[in-house]
Amino acid sequence: MFHGLEFALDLGLRCVIIEGDNKSISQKLNSHSIDLSEIGPIIRDIKQFQRNFTSCEVSFIGRNGNRPAHALASEGLRCFADRSWVEEAPNFVRSLTDQDCRFCDPP
């Protein structure tokens, strides 16, 4: 998550939405209290880095509701090099995104 925020800042993005499939981490990042758990220092660092953005929302999206992110994470485990896509996503991600959008409410 931290590296994703760094990448977003490097791209010049000012408003970001972080969607994660770990409910506990999403809750910790949205909490105003100090996290005393083992990952507290990491949560603190992410919260501090979020201040670089005009808007930085964190939301929990279950794995079933965010298959593109899960597919990308799985792909990342198989790769040894960093990869990023800014304009176009890989075909397997676009396909999953199209499928996910069918279940979204229109704005």
N, C-alpha and C positions, 0 to 999 in steps of 0.2 A: 504494500500500500504506500509506504514511504517513497519508494522508487517511482511509483506511478505519479505521485504528487510532484516529485522533482522533475519528472519528464513533462508534466503538464505546465509547470512553471517555466521550464526551458522553452516550451512552445509558445509562451506568452499568454496562456489561458488565464483568465482572471476569475471565472466562475466555473466551478467543477462540482460534479455529483459523483460520489464514490458509492458503488454498490458492492456489497460483499455478502457471501453466503455463511459467514460466521456471526451468528446473532450476538454472542457475548462480546466480540470485538466491536461490533456496531454500537452496542449499548454503552460500552466503555468510552468510545470516541464521542458519543453524544452526551455523556454524563458531565456534570459540572463539578463532581467530587474528585478528589485525588485517588488514583488507583494504586492500591498497596499490594497488588498481586505481583507475581514474578515478572509479568510483562508490563508492569506499570511504567518503567522507564521508556519502553518503546511507545506506549500509548502517549506518554507525556511528550516525547519527541514529535510524534505525528501531530498531536494537537498544536504544538508550538509552530510547526511548519505550516499548518492550515492557515495561520494568520497572514501568510503571504498572499492569500486570495481574497478578493472582494466577497466572494461567497463560496463556501465549501460545505456541501451537504453530505451526510453519511446515512445510508439507508441499508437495511437488511433485505436481501432478496434471496429467498430459498433457492437451492441448487436447481430444483425443478423449474423455477421461474427465470433462471438466468443460465440457460444451457450454453450460450456463446462464451461466457466467462469461464465456465467449467471446461469447455473444450479447449480454450486458449491456455488455461492453466495446465491441463493434461499435456498439450503440445509442448509447453515450456519445459516440462519435466523430461521430455525426450530430446530436447535440443541442448547443445552446449554453447551456443552463441546467443547474444541478445538480438532480438528482432522487434521491430515496431512498425506499425502501419498508421499513417496519418490520414491519407485521402481514401484509400481503398482497403477494405478488409479482405482476408483470404476467402475464397468461395465457400469453404465449409462453415465459416463464421457467418457470412451473409445468409446462407441457407437457414441456419439455426435462428438467426435474428428475425428473418421473415416468419418463421414458424412461431416464435415467441410473440411477435406483434399481433398475430391473429387472436391472441387471448388477452390483449390489452384493451382497456377502455379508451375510447377516443377522447382527446383533450376537450 
